[in-house]
Amino acid sequence: KKDDTVFAKKKRTWDFTESLKKQLPFIAIILSVIILTNAMFTREKIEETIEFPKVGEITTRQYIAPFTFKIKKDPEELAKERAEARAKVLPVLEYDYDQTDQLFNKLDNFIKNIRLLRSKKARTSAKQVVRRLLHRELSDYTIEKFINSEIRTDVIKLIIDEILDNGVVDVLFARDEKELSSFLIKHQINSKKHVFYQGDFVQIKRDNETFNVALKDLFLNEHIPERFRKQFNK
């Protein structure tokens, strides 16, 4: 049994030696590649390829820093950037059906009052009361225009429906104090709810839909008499 053990050890040693002899060519190739690589890519040659800038030299290569850092900007530049950012965000106006109903009822009462003033059967005292009510918001000239014009009240109602369907905005978007002042003078009013805004468009939200509208196309309360005057002048 001892001899058998010795023979087995010798056999394993012989098998390993034979296997090593077979793999020697491959091992030699691998060692050659490693030696050749080290010879080609020495530390000096790697540094030469990377082209590290020398002290005090301005490099022409682009290096990306592995971190970010803040760059201080002057107040004027920051104000300009903030203004540009605000201009990209459009104001949103939401269509209010409750306000529309209130305005419709108000204008519907206006039509009824015009019919009463036009009626030859209405009492003078009733007409005087109606005139005083209308005079709170309209000039005598405008009231007379409505009474004496040939435009029918059903046409007036169609105009009102058109106005309400498009929507009436209760806030003025003005670029500056000068534009606001011009609006107040033009419409002969002392004040107006307003927002200073440098953009040209706003967003209208209605029935879960949002769309852009130019400021020049917004219809304000003060535009209602103008819309009727255009109808009178046809």
Sequence and secondary structure as in RCSB ss.txt:
>XXXX:A:sequence
KKDDTVFAKKKRTWDFTESLKKQLPFIAIILSVIILTNAMFTREKIEETIEFPKVGEITTRQYIAPFTFKIKKDP
EELAKERAEARAKVLPVLEYDYDQTDQLFNKLDNFIKNIRLLRSKKARTSAKQVVRRLLHRELSDYTIEKFINSE
IRTDVIKLIIDEILDNGVVDVLFARDEKELSSFLIKHQINSKKHVFYQGDFVQIKRDNETFNVALKDLFLNEHIP
ERFRKQFNK
>XXXX:A:secstr
 HHHHHHHHHHHHHHHHHHHHHHHHHHHHHHHHHHHHHHHS HHHHHHHHT   TT   SS    SS       H
HHHHHHHHHHHHHS  EEE  HHHHHHHHHHHHHHHHHHHHHH SSS HHHHHHHHHHHTTTS HHHHHHHHHSS
  HHHHHHHHHHHHHH  B SEEESSHHHHHHHHHHTT S   EEE   SEEEEEETTEEEEEEGGG  BTTHHH
HHHHHHHT 
